[in-house]
Amino acid sequence: MNSADCLVTCLESEGTRFVFGLPGEETLAFYEALRESSIHVVTCRHEQGAAFMADVHGRLTGSPGVCVSTLGPGATNLITGVADADLDRAPVVAITGQASLDRTHKESHQYLDLVSLFRPITKWNAQIKRGDVVPEMVRHAFREAALEKPGATHLDLPEDVADAPVRADATPLPSQPLPQPVPPEDELKQAAEFLARSQNALILAGNGIIRAGASEALRRFARSLNIPVAHTFMAKGVFPYDDPLAIMTAGIQARDYVACGFEAADAIICIGYDATEYAPKSWNPNRDKPVLHIAQTPAELDSHYTTAVEVVGDIAEALNYLSDAVTPRKANIIPKLHDPVMRELRAYDEDTSVPFKPQRVIADLDRALDPRDIVVSDVGAHKVWVARMFPSSVPNTCIISNGFASMGIALPGAIAAKLVHPERKVVAIAGDGGALMNIQELETAVRLGTPVVLLVFVDNMYGLIEWKQQQRYGHSTEVGIGNPDWVKLAESFGARGTRVTASDELGPALEWGLDQDLPVILEVPVDARENLKLTEHLGDLVCPI
């Protein structure tokens, strides 16, 4: 057995089902070892696509997704997806091939110091210099990737080390359950006293609740104590959108109804919250809101996030304790925001204008999907509309990158989602800017037989930047783009496509696309002028409470 064989055996021991990547000369031994393994190798068309697939796999399963590249340009192509996983708190193990050790001390073809290059975008990384330590390093990489807060790790495997024999006792180390710290009793009692003093508390729910499997505990906690819930982009589905205590998504960057809730609150309960998603300055600008922090890790230091009480430990256990220990407050005024939020959610269901309003497209998509089907959003103006308007009631059914927030994630992410959940329908939503950034992975989807739908919002511009320019300067510049014939593009890959041109075609087109046994591109023209509505109330909205 050589080091590459040992590495693959260790991956199998860790429960790895998929490896996403591209083969290369310096990974020949690794791919030869994969050939004899139980692991499904997903050959991608670009390393960035492979990293995004590993990223979304990690988000959906909680187990590290694995991506692989060769050295040099292959490795640098991985970087955006690996960085996205790290800031989106998705467990990923990236493996790069490397030049032989006898080349790394001098200038050499395609050689880069990949350990130094990947260090800022990973929780831990190292080069494998001896095959005998492969089991220890793989176990370290997987454990560190999955520990709170999860993220990316990286192993660099030189070509000569991959081919070198290892000792017979170089066998996988057993994996151990991750520690689940018990919340300290004194912290729980302080939290109970904090809650007892509040009259109009508001919960800000983050993606950490989903990672902890604590969604049901959150629902019980909120309902038991009559505390309304706002959630971040990446926590959609953590609390049912139609629950009377739901005021939906925070972080739209405008003074909307959710912002009214923060203004009216006399205490903010941050549960599984991550400041990379929604800066505390945005919802606590005057630093006057008392904060209760409940998470698996201590609070991040921020001048706008000075906690009154911290409960660090198992989130579900903490919430269940507080549900039983605190007397509910019946007079909280913030739930009055639920009805106007719901009216806004359904205001465009019957709109017939073309180009379509983004709100109408999302409403029709909601009607076409079951609650457990999966939407993967790309990054752009449409992401804000998805976060604001797409109703979710099941965790991990609306995947949004909002830590690193990289364009190009939707299509490869949807492919990974379909591989993880083949029984569910999967839709990737992208603007015409982001859709082309990894469109090559449409061939991967066709080859794998993963029938995902790529719903493309077409407005012939980088819409998010156009919106920001209009908001700041009253005009836009250098944001216009051209587009291919999306239907012919789909067909050229062996997929199917259709273009929606009339209001009554949208619903049937979505149903048709979701019923296909091949990947589908749906081209939908959208009215970019609607983006300005996301901030039109900034500063002058009259809060209804």
C-alpha positions as CSV (number, residue, x, y, z in Angstrom):
1,M,0.0,0.0,0.0
2,N,1.3,3.4,-0.9
3,S,0.3,6.8,0.6
4,A,-2.4,7.4,-1.9
5,D,-4.0,4.0,-1.1
6,C,-3.8,4.9,2.5
7,L,-5.4,8.3,2.0
8,V,-8.3,6.8,0.1
9,T,-8.8,4.1,2.8
10,C,-8.9,6.8,5.4
11,L,-11.5,8.8,3.3
12,E,-13.6,5.6,3.2
13,S,-13.2,5.2,7.0
14,E,-14.5,8.8,7.4
15,G,-17.7,7.9,5.5
16,T,-16.8,9.9,2.4
17,R,-19.4,9.1,-0.4
18,F,-18.2,11.6,-3.0
19,V,-15.0,13.2,-4.1
20,F,-15.4,16.2,-6.4
21,G,-12.6,17.2,-8.6
22,L,-10.4,17.0,-11.8
23,P,-7.6,14.5,-12.4
24,G,-4.1,15.7,-13.0
25,E,-0.6,14.4,-13.4
26,E,0.4,14.9,-9.8
27,T,-2.8,13.1,-8.6
28,L,-2.4,10.0,-10.8
29,A,-1.7,7.7,-7.8
30,F,-4.6,9.2,-5.8
31,Y,-7.0,8.6,-8.7
32,E,-5.7,5.1,-9.2
33,A,-6.5,4.4,-5.5
34,L,-10.0,5.9,-5.9
35,R,-10.6,3.5,-8.8
36,E,-10.7,0.6,-6.4
37,S,-12.7,2.3,-3.7
38,S,-16.3,2.6,-2.8
39,I,-16.2,6.4,-3.3
40,H,-18.2,8.0,-6.1
41,V,-15.7,10.2,-8.0
42,V,-17.5,13.2,-9.5
43,T,-15.4,14.5,-12.4
44,C,-16.1,18.2,-12.8
45,R,-15.3,20.7,-15.6
46,H,-13.6,23.3,-13.4
47,E,-12.0,23.0,-9.9
48,Q,-14.1,25.9,-8.7
49,G,-17.3,23.9,-9.5
50,A,-15.8,20.9,-7.6
51,A,-15.1,23.1,-4.5
52,F,-18.7,24.5,-4.6
53,M,-20.1,21.0,-4.8
54,A,-18.1,20.0,-1.8
55,D,-19.2,23.2,0.0
56,V,-22.9,22.5,-0.5
57,H,-22.5,18.8,0.3
58,G,-21.0,19.9,3.6
59,R,-23.8,22.3,4.3
60,L,-26.5,19.7,3.6
61,T,-25.0,16.8,5.4
62,G,-22.9,18.3,8.2
63,S,-20.1,15.9,7.1
64,P,-17.1,17.3,5.3
65,G,-17.4,17.4,1.5
66,V,-14.2,16.5,-0.3
67,C,-12.7,18.2,-3.3
68,V,-9.4,17.5,-5.1
69,S,-7.2,19.2,-7.7
70,T,-3.8,18.9,-9.1
71,L,-1.0,21.4,-8.3
72,G,-0.6,25.0,-9.6
73,P,-3.5,26.3,-11.6
74,G,-5.7,23.4,-10.6
75,A,-5.2,24.3,-6.9
76,T,-5.7,28.1,-7.4
77,N,-8.9,27.3,-9.2
78,L,-10.2,25.6,-6.0
79,I,-9.6,28.7,-3.8
80,T,-12.9,30.6,-4.3
81,G,-15.0,27.6,-3.4
82,V,-12.8,26.6,-0.5
83,A,-13.0,30.2,0.9
84,D,-16.7,30.1,0.4
85,A,-17.0,27.0,2.5
86,D,-14.9,28.5,5.2
87,L,-16.9,31.7,5.6
88,D,-20.2,29.9,5.1
89,R,-19.3,27.5,7.9
90,A,-19.5,24.4,5.6
91,P,-17.2,21.5,6.4
92,V,-14.9,20.8,3.5
93,V,-11.6,18.9,3.1
94,A,-9.6,20.1,0.1
95,I,-6.8,17.9,-1.3
96,T,-4.2,19.2,-3.7
97,G,-1.6,17.3,-5.6
98,Q,1.9,18.8,-5.4
99,A,5.3,18.6,-7.0
100,S,7.7,16.1,-5.7
101,L,9.6,17.2,-2.6
102,D,12.9,17.3,-4.5
103,R,11.4,20.2,-6.6
104,T,9.9,22.4,-3.8
105,H,13.1,24.1,-2.7
106,K,13.6,25.8,-6.1
107,E,11.8,27.4,-9.0
108,S,9.9,24.6,-10.7
109,H,7.1,24.1,-13.3
110,Q,3.7,24.9,-11.8
111,Y,5.0,24.8,-8.3
112,L,3.4,27.1,-5.7
113,D,3.6,26.9,-1.9
114,L,0.0,25.7,-1.5
115,V,0.1,25.4,2.2
116,S,0.8,29.1,2.5
117,L,-1.7,29.9,-0.2
118,F,-4.6,28.0,1.5
119,R,-3.7,29.0,5.1
120,P,-5.8,32.2,5.2
121,I,-8.9,30.4,3.8
122,T,-8.8,27.3,6.0
123,K,-9.1,26.4,9.6
124,W,-6.1,24.1,9.4
125,N,-3.9,22.8,6.6
126,A,-0.6,20.9,6.2
127,Q,1.5,19.1,3.7
128,I,1.8,15.3,3.9
129,K,5.6,14.7,3.9
130,R,5.5,11.0,5.1
131,G,3.0,8.4,4.2
132,D,3.0,6.9,7.7
133,V,1.2,10.0,9.1
134,V,-1.6,10.0,6.6
135,P,-4.2,8.4,9.0
136,E,-3.4,11.0,11.7
137,M,-3.6,13.9,9.2
138,V,-6.8,12.8,7.6
139,R,-8.5,12.4,11.0
140,H,-7.2,15.8,12.0
141,A,-8.5,17.4,8.8
142,F,-12.0,15.9,9.1
143,R,-12.4,16.6,12.8
144,E,-11.2,20.2,12.4
145,A,-13.5,20.8,9.4
146,A,-16.5,19.6,11.3
147,L,-15.8,21.2,14.7
148,E,-17.8,24.4,15.5
149,K,-17.5,26.7,13.7
150,P,-17.1,24.3,10.8
151,G,-15.1,25.3,7.7
152,A,-12.5,24.2,5.3
153,T,-9.2,22.3,5.9
154,H,-6.6,21.4,3.3
155,L,-4.1,18.5,2.7
156,D,-1.3,18.9,0.2
157,L,0.1,15.6,-1.2
158,P,3.4,15.7,-3.1
159,E,3.6,13.3,-6.0
160,D,6.5,11.3,-4.7
161,V,4.9,10.9,-1.3
162,A,1.7,9.7,-2.9
163,D,3.7,6.9,-4.6
164,A,5.8,6.0,-1.5
165,P,5.0,2.8,0.4
166,V,3.6,3.0,3.9
167,R,3.9,0.7,6.9
168,A,1.3,-2.0,7.3
169,D,0.1,-0.5,10.5
170,A,-0.8,2.8,8.8
171,T,-4.5,2.3,9.2
172,P,-7.4,4.8,9.7
173,L,-7.8,6.3,13.1
174,P,-11.3,5.8,14.5
175,S,-13.6,8.8,14.3
176,Q,-15.1,10.0,17.5
177,P,-18.4,11.9,18.0
178,L,-17.8,15.6,18.2
179,P,-18.0,17.1,21.7
180,Q,-21.3,18.6,22.7
181,P,-20.6,20.9,25.6
182,V,-23.3,21.0,28.3
183,P,-24.4,24.6,28.9
184,P,-23.2,25.7,32.4
185,E,-26.0,25.9,34.9
186,D,-25.0,29.4,36.1
187,E,-25.1,30.7,32.5
188,L,-28.6,29.2,32.0
189,K,-29.9,30.8,35.2
190,Q,-28.5,34.2,34.1
191,A,-30.2,33.7,30.8
192,A,-33.5,32.9,32.5
193,E,-33.2,36.1,34.6
194,F,-32.4,38.1,31.4
195,L,-35.5,36.8,29.7
196,A,-37.7,37.4,32.7
197,R,-36.8,41.1,32.6
198,S,-37.6,41.6,28.9
199,Q,-41.0,42.5,27.6
200,N,-40.5,42.8,23.9
201,A,-37.6,40.4,23.1
202,L,-36.8,39.4,19.6
203,I,-34.9,36.2,18.5
204,L,-32.3,36.5,15.7
205,A,-31.8,32.9,14.5
206,G,-28.6,32.0,12.7
207,N,-27.4,29.0,10.7
208,G,-25.7,27.6,13.8
209,I,-29.2,26.4,14.9
210,I,-29.4,24.3,11.7
211,R,-25.9,22.9,12.2
212,A,-26.8,21.9,15.7
213,G,-30.0,20.2,14.7
214,A,-31.9,22.5,17.1
215,S,-34.7,23.8,14.9
216,E,-37.4,22.0,16.9
217,A,-36.0,23.3,20.1
218,L,-36.1,26.8,18.7
219,R,-39.7,26.4,17.7
220,R,-40.7,25.2,21.2
221,F,-38.7,28.0,22.9
222,A,-40.2,30.8,20.8
223,R,-43.8,29.5,21.1
224,S,-43.5,28.7,24.8
225,L,-42.2,32.2,25.7
226,N,-44.2,34.1,22.9
227,I,-41.0,35.6,21.4
228,P,-41.0,36.5,17.7
229,V,-38.3,35.2,15.4
230,A,-36.2,36.8,12.6
231,H,-33.6,34.8,10.9
232,T,-30.5,35.3,8.7
233,F,-30.3,34.5,5.1
234,M,-28.5,31.2,5.8
235,A,-31.0,30.2,8.5
236,K,-34.1,30.1,6.2
237,G,-36.4,27.2,7.2
238,V,-35.2,27.2,10.8
239,F,-38.7,28.6,11.8
240,P,-41.9,28.3,9.8
241,Y,-42.5,31.4,7.7
242,D,-46.3,31.2,8.4
243,D,-46.1,30.9,12.1
244,P,-47.7,33.9,13.8
245,L,-44.3,34.6,15.5
246,A,-42.3,34.7,12.3
247,I,-41.2,38.0,10.9
248,M,-38.9,36.3,8.4
249,T,-35.5,37.4,7.0
250,A,-33.2,40.0,8.5
251,G,-30.3,41.5,6.6
252,I,-32.0,43.2,3.6
253,Q,-30.0,46.4,4.3
254,A,-33.1,48.5,4.4
255,R,-35.5,49.8,7.1
256,D,-38.1,47.2,6.4
257,Y,-40.6,45.5,8.8
258,V,-37.9,43.3,10.2
259,A,-35.8,46.3,11.0
260,C,-38.9,47.7,12.8
261,G,-38.8,44.6,15.0
262,F,-35.2,45.3,16.0
263,E,-36.1,48.9,16.8
264,A,-39.0,47.9,19.0
265,A,-37.1,45.1,20.8
266,D,-35.9,45.7,24.4
267,A,-33.7,42.6,24.1
268,I,-32.1,40.6,21.3
269,I,-31.7,36.8,21.7
270,C,-29.0,35.7,19.2
271,I,-29.1,31.9,18.7
272,G,-26.6,30.3,16.5
273,Y,-25.8,33.7,15.1
274,D,-22.7,34.5,13.0
275,A,-21.6,38.1,12.5
276,T,-20.2,37.2,9.0
277,E,-23.8,37.1,7.8
278,Y,-25.3,40.2,9.2
279,A,-23.1,42.7,11.0
280,P,-24.3,43.7,14.5
281,K,-23.9,47.4,13.5
282,S,-26.8,46.9,11.1
283,W,-29.3,45.9,13.8
284,N,-27.7,47.5,16.9
285,P,-26.4,50.8,15.5
286,N,-26.7,52.6,18.9
287,R,-25.2,49.8,20.9
288,D,-28.2,50.0,23.2
289,K,-29.8,46.6,22.8
290,P,-29.1,44.0,25.5
291,V,-27.9,40.8,23.9
292,L,-28.3,37.2,25.0
293,H,-25.9,35.0,23.1
294,I,-26.7,31.3,22.8
295,A,-24.4,29.2,20.6
296,Q,-21.9,26.4,20.6
297,T,-19.0,28.9,20.6
298,P,-18.3,32.1,22.5
299,A,-19.5,35.4,21.0
300,E,-17.2,37.1,18.5
301,L,-15.9,40.4,19.9
302,D,-17.6,43.4,18.2
303,S,-18.3,46.9,19.6
304,H,-21.9,46.5,18.6
305,Y,-22.2,43.0,20.0
306,T,-21.4,43.3,23.7
307,T,-23.4,40.5,25.3
308,A,-25.2,40.8,28.6
309,V,-25.3,37.0,29.0
310,E,-23.6,34.2,27.1
311,V,-24.7,30.6,27.1
312,V,-22.1,28.4,25.4
313,G,-22.9,24.8,24.8
314,D,-25.5,22.5,23.2
315,I,-28.1,24.9,21.7
316,A,-31.1,22.5,21.9
317,E,-30.4,21.7,25.6
318,A,-30.1,25.4,26.4
319,L,-33.4,26.3,24.7
320,N,-35.3,23.4,26.2
321,Y,-34.1,24.4,29.7
322,L,-35.2,28.0,29.1
323,S,-38.5,26.9,27.6
324,D,-39.3,25.3,31.0
325,A,-37.7,27.8,33.3
326,V,-39.1,31.1,32.1
327,T,-42.7,32.4,32.3
328,P,-44.0,33.5,28.9
329,R,-44.6,37.2,28.2
330,K,-48.1,37.6,26.6
331,A,-47.9,41.2,25.6
332,N,-44.9,41.2,23.2
333,I,-45.8,43.8,20.5
334,I,-43.4,42.6,17.8
335,P,-45.6,39.7,16.5
336,K,-47.9,42.4,15.1
337,L,-45.3,42.6,12.3
338,H,-46.2,39.1,11.0
339,D,-49.3,40.2,9.1
340,P,-47.7,43.0,7.1
341,V,-44.8,40.7,6.3
342,M,-47.2,38.1,5.0
343,R,-49.1,40.6,2.9
344,E,-45.9,41.7,1.3
345,L,-45.0,38.1,0.7
346,R,-48.2,37.5,-1.3
347,A,-48.6,41.0,-2.9
348,Y,-47.3,39.9,-6.3
349,D,-48.8,36.4,-6.7
350,E,-51.1,37.5,-9.5
351,D,-49.0,40.2,-11.1
352,T,-49.0,39.7,-14.9
353,S,-46.3,42.2,-16.0
354,V,-43.5,41.1,-18.3
355,P,-40.6,41.4,-17.8
356,F,-41.5,39.6,-14.6
357,K,-41.2,41.1,-11.2
358,P,-38.8,38.9,-9.2
359,Q,-41.4,38.6,-6.5
360,R,-43.8,37.0,-8.9
361,V,-41.2,34.5,-10.1
362,I,-40.4,33.4,-6.6
363,A,-44.1,33.1,-5.7
364,D,-44.7,30.8,-8.7
365,L,-41.6,28.8,-7.8
366,D,-42.9,28.3,-4.3
367,R,-46.2,26.9,-5.6
368,A,-44.3,24.5,-7.9
369,L,-42.1,23.0,-5.1
370,D,-42.9,20.8,-2.1
371,P,-41.6,22.1,1.3
372,R,-38.7,19.6,1.4
373,D,-37.5,20.4,-2.2
374,I,-34.3,22.4,-2.4
375,V,-33.5,25.8,-3.8
376,V,-29.8,26.9,-4.2
377,S,-29.4,30.6,-4.8
378,D,-26.5,32.2,-6.5
379,V,-25.3,35.7,-5.5
380,G,-26.7,38.9,-6.9
381,A,-29.9,41.0,-6.7
382,H,-32.0,37.8,-7.0
383,K,-30.4,36.5,-3.8
384,V,-31.9,39.3,-1.8
385,W,-35.3,38.6,-3.3
386,V,-35.0,34.9,-2.5
387,A,-34.0,35.7,1.0
388,R,-36.8,38.1,1.5
389,M,-39.6,36.5,-0.4
390,F,-39.1,32.7,-0.7
391,P,-41.1,31.0,2.1
392,S,-39.3,28.2,3.9
393,S,-40.4,26.0,6.7
394,V,-37.8,23.1,6.6
395,P,-34.1,23.7,7.5
396,N,-31.5,23.4,4.7
397,T,-34.1,23.7,1.9
398,C,-33.0,27.2,0.8
399,I,-29.3,27.3,0.4
400,I,-27.8,30.8,0.3
401,S,-24.1,31.7,0.4
402,N,-24.0,34.7,2.7
403,G,-20.7,34.5,4.5
404,F,-18.3,34.7,1.5
405,A,-21.2,35.2,-0.9
406,S,-19.6,34.0,-4.1
407,M,-21.2,34.2,-7.5
408,G,-21.2,31.0,-9.4
409,I,-22.2,28.6,-6.6
410,A,-25.8,27.9,-7.7
411,L,-25.4,25.3,-10.5
412,P,-22.6,23.2,-9.0
413,G,-24.3,23.5,-5.6
414,A,-27.6,22.2,-7.1
415,I,-25.7,19.2,-8.6
416,A,-24.3,18.4,-5.1
417,A,-27.8,18.8,-3.6
418,K,-29.3,16.4,-6.1
419,L,-26.6,13.8,-5.4
420,V,-27.2,14.1,-1.6
421,H,-31.0,14.1,-2.0
422,P,-31.9,12.4,-5.3
423,E,-35.5,12.0,-4.0
424,R,-36.0,15.8,-3.9
425,K,-36.5,18.3,-6.7
426,V,-33.6,20.8,-6.8
427,V,-33.7,24.3,-8.4
428,A,-30.7,26.6,-8.9
429,I,-31.6,30.3,-9.1
430,A,-29.0,32.6,-10.7
431,G,-28.9,35.9,-12.4
432,D,-27.5,36.1,-15.9
433,G,-24.2,37.4,-14.5
434,G,-23.6,34.4,-12.1
435,A,-25.2,31.7,-14.2
436,L,-22.4,31.8,-16.8
437,M,-19.6,31.7,-14.2
438,N,-19.8,27.9,-13.8
439,I,-22.1,27.0,-16.7
440,Q,-19.6,24.3,-17.8
441,E,-20.9,22.2,-14.9
442,L,-24.1,21.7,-16.9
443,E,-22.2,19.0,-18.8
444,T,-21.4,17.4,-15.5
445,A,-25.1,17.4,-14.6
446,V,-26.0,15.8,-17.9
447,R,-23.3,13.2,-17.6
448,L,-24.3,12.3,-14.0
449,G,-28.0,12.2,-14.8
450,T,-28.9,14.8,-12.2
451,P,-32.0,16.5,-13.3
452,V,-31.7,20.0,-11.7
453,V,-33.4,23.1,-13.0
454,L,-31.3,26.3,-13.5
455,L,-33.7,29.2,-13.3
456,V,-32.0,32.2,-14.9
457,F,-33.2,35.8,-14.0
458,V,-32.3,37.7,-17.2
459,D,-31.9,41.5,-17.0
460,N,-28.8,41.9,-19.1
461,M,-26.8,43.5,-16.3
462,Y,-25.0,42.9,-13.0
463,G,-28.2,43.9,-11.2
464,L,-27.0,44.0,-7.6
465,I,-24.3,46.5,-8.5
466,E,-26.7,48.5,-10.7
467,W,-29.1,48.8,-7.8
468,K,-26.3,49.9,-5.5
469,Q,-25.1,52.5,-8.0
470,Q,-28.6,53.9,-8.5
471,Q,-29.1,54.0,-4.7
472,R,-25.8,55.9,-4.1
473,Y,-25.3,58.0,-7.3
474,G,-28.7,58.1,-9.0
475,H,-27.2,56.4,-12.1
476,S,-25.3,53.3,-13.1
477,T,-22.1,52.6,-15.1
478,E,-20.4,49.6,-16.6
479,V,-22.9,47.0,-15.5
480,G,-24.5,46.1,-18.8
481,I,-23.8,42.6,-20.3
482,G,-24.9,40.4,-23.2
483,N,-26.4,37.0,-23.1
484,P,-26.4,33.8,-25.1
485,D,-29.5,32.1,-26.4
486,W,-30.1,30.2,-23.1
487,V,-32.3,27.5,-24.8
488,K,-29.7,26.7,-27.5
489,L,-27.0,26.8,-24.8
490,A,-28.9,24.1,-22.8
491,E,-29.4,22.0,-25.8
492,S,-25.8,22.2,-26.9
493,F,-24.9,20.5,-23.5
494,G,-27.5,17.8,-24.1
495,A,-29.9,19.4,-21.6
496,R,-33.3,21.0,-22.2
497,G,-34.3,24.6,-22.1
498,T,-37.3,27.0,-22.5
499,R,-37.8,30.7,-22.6
500,V,-40.8,32.2,-20.7
501,T,-42.2,35.2,-22.6
502,A,-45.8,35.6,-21.3
503,S,-47.2,35.8,-17.8
504,D,-49.3,32.6,-18.0
505,E,-46.3,30.6,-19.2
506,L,-44.3,30.8,-16.0
507,G,-46.1,28.3,-13.8
508,P,-46.4,25.6,-16.5
509,A,-42.8,26.1,-17.5
510,L,-41.6,25.5,-13.9
511,E,-43.8,22.4,-13.6
512,W,-42.4,21.2,-17.0
513,G,-38.8,21.8,-16.0
514,L,-39.2,20.0,-12.6
515,D,-40.8,17.0,-14.4
516,Q,-37.9,16.4,-16.8
517,D,-35.3,13.6,-16.5
518,L,-32.5,15.9,-17.7
519,P,-31.1,19.2,-16.5
520,V,-33.1,22.2,-17.6
521,I,-32.5,25.9,-18.1
522,L,-35.5,28.2,-17.7
523,E,-34.9,31.7,-19.0
524,V,-37.1,34.3,-17.3
525,P,-36.8,38.0,-18.2
526,V,-37.0,40.1,-15.0
527,D,-37.6,43.8,-14.3
528,A,-34.4,45.1,-12.7
529,R,-36.2,48.3,-11.7
530,E,-37.9,46.3,-8.9
531,N,-34.6,46.1,-7.1
532,L,-34.9,49.7,-6.1
533,K,-38.0,48.7,-4.0
534,L,-35.6,46.8,-1.7
535,T,-34.4,50.1,-0.3
536,E,-37.2,52.6,-1.2
537,H,-38.5,52.6,2.3
538,L,-35.1,53.4,3.8
539,G,-35.5,56.0,6.5
540,D,-39.2,56.8,5.9
541,L,-41.1,53.5,6.7
542,V,-43.7,54.0,9.4
543,C,-43.5,51.0,11.6
544,P,-47.0,49.5,12.4
545,I,-46.1,48.8,16.1
